[in-house]
């Protein structure tokens, strides 16, 4: 089941973040990002969603309309009302089981309900898992850019999926 992550879930969210980051090498995330403070901010804005099984958190995603972080470095003019997908993560215990796909499909459903016209996201050019996921879920690569302050993983692709609005 996918639902908002609530205050009582924060400890699980922090644990999942650490678990996911431990297994990463040569990745756009680092020791300082994303952090506990980032999760707390997402929680405060009600933009953090999780995939739960028997009340245990196994995957999460941030959905926001805020133009912050890496997404602010790209031009999203084609999207009149975008929602941004950030920080998709799945527990190593559940990788390869389609949870990230479910999170993106959930994001699309939520965006349609809220009258957004596009899903947008940014990922590192070497993040093969996300590149594959975006391709599989029908996202189009719309730009490539360099973000100097994100060195050494400073090359990013911007992805967008036009979703239209439910009538």
N, C-alpha and C positions, 0 to 999 in steps of 0.2 A: 504494500500500500504506500502511495506517495501522499505526503501531507506537509504542512508547514512544520518547520522545526521550532519547537517552543523552548522556553527558558529551562524547563526540566530536562530537555534533551541536549543541552549545551555540552555537558561533560562527554556524552557519546560523540557529539560532533567534533569536539577537540581531539578525542582519541582516534577517530577515523582520520582526521587530517594528519595527525602524526604518523599513523600507520601507512597512509598513502605516500606521504613525503619520504618515509624511510626507504621505500622501495624504488625511489626515483634516482636516476643518474643522468647526467647531461640533459637537464630539463630546465624549462623556463622558470619553474618554481625554485626557491632556494630556502636557506635556513630561516630567513626573515619574512618570506612571503609564500603563501598566505599564512596569516598568523591567527592567534587566538583573538586579537583585537579586531581583525577583519571579520571573523565569524560573529563576534559580538555585535559588530555594526550591521551585518546582514540580518542578524536576529532582530535587532532593534527596528529595522525598517521592514520587517516581515517579508524579506526577499529570499530567505533561505528555506529550501525544501529538501525533504529526505525520503529515501526509499527504505521503508521499515518492513521487517519480517518478525512477527512475534515480539513487537516493541523494541527490536534491536535495529539500530541504524546501520545500513550497509552501503548506502550511496547518497550523495547529495549534490545539489546544484543551486546556484544563485541566479535569480531572475530579477532584473532591475531595468528601469528606464533611465537610470542615472548614467550620464556620459562621463565616466571616471575610469581611471586606470588605463590599460592599454587601448581600450575602445575609443578613448578621446583623441587618439593619434590618427584616426582614420575618418574619411569623409563618408558620411552615411546619407547623403542627399537623396538617394533613390528611395530610401525608406522614410515615408512621411511620419509614421508613428512606430518606431522600432522598440523592441524589448531586447535587452542584452542578456546573453547566457554567459555566465562566468563560473569558474571554479567547479567544473564537473569532476567528480571523483567517485571511485568505486573501491570498496575494500578488496584487497588482494584475495580474500576468501571467496569473493563472488565474481571476480573478473571472468569475462568470456560467457556470461550468462544473460547478457542483454539488458542489464540494468541501466547502462548509460543510454541505450536506445529508448528505453522506457522513460527516462528522465527528459530526453529531448522531445518525445511525443507528448509527454505531460506539458512541457513548456509550450509547445505549439497549441495544445488545447486551451491552456490558460491564457495565452496571448490572444487567441481568437475570441474567447469569452470577454476579454477586457478591451476588445476592439483595436488591438494593435494590427499593423499590416505586415510586419516583418520581424523575423528572429535574426539577430546579429551576434557575431562572436568573433574573437580573435584568438589565435593559437600560434605557438612557435612553429617555424618551418620544419623543425625536426621532430615534432610531436606526432609520430606516426599513428598512434591510437586515435587521437582526435581528428587528424586529417582523414583517416579511414571512416570514422564515425560521421563526420560532416558530409562526406561524399555519399555514404550509404543512406543518410537521412535526407538527401536532396538539397543540401546547401550548395551555393555557388561561391567559388572563390572570386572576390570582387577587388582585392587589392593586396599588394605586398608592401611592407614598409619596415624601416629600421627605427628602433627606439633606443637611442644611445644609452640612456640611463639603465637599460635592462641588460647591458653587457655582462657576460659574453653571449647570452642567448637573446640577442637583440633583433633578430629577423623574425617578422611575424606575417602571417596571412590573415586577412579579414574575410569572413564568410557571412553570407546573407541568404535567407530563405524567405521569399515572398509567400505569405500565407493567406492573403485576402481576408475578408471578414465574413463570418457566418451570418447568414440572413435570417 
